[in-house]
Amino acid sequence: MTGPTPPARDEAAVARFVERFALVLTDAGWPRMPSRIFASLLASDDGTRTAADLATHLQISPAAVSGGVRYLTDIGLATKERSPGARRDHYRVRDDLWFESLMRREQQISRWVQSVKEGIQAVGPTTPAGHRLELTRDFFEFLQSELPTLLANWQRPSPP
């Protein structure tokens, strides 16, 4: 006996999701093209697309794809891969990309803490700016102390 047939993929609904999620990312400060490309990669079944696939699905130019994937690879949210003997690069998002991104964020938070400490000394700890910077440092130090526990508690979801 076989299980129920999974529902067919609704490409029009997928395209609407990609555009809506890209707008959410853009509202959060991401550039528009990388947002669209990232959402498209997330919505692909295997998390991968070629530059030509991205250009076709998103109806954008190859130059827009190039710039968008460069941004995503630079910030570590996508990788460029090529199978042996293949002529085309594939761009991929990993299933655990958010976990990996937060792991890298720990190092960045350490740099923020150090930089804010220097700022406190520069403006003076008893000034209003010094107080604001101390609150900022306290928050970053809180994140720094809690993030390892949060990441350790994360249970990776089982593959579908």
Secondary structure, DSSP 4 states (H G I P E B T S, - for coil): ---PPPPPP-HHHHHHHHHHHHHHHHHTT--HHHHHHHHHHHHSTTSEEEHHHHHHHHT--HHHHHHHHHHHHHTTS-EEE--TT-SS-EEE--TTHHHHHHHHHHHHHHHHHHHHHHHHHHH-TTSHHHHHHHHHHHHHHHHHHHHHHHHHHPPPPPP-
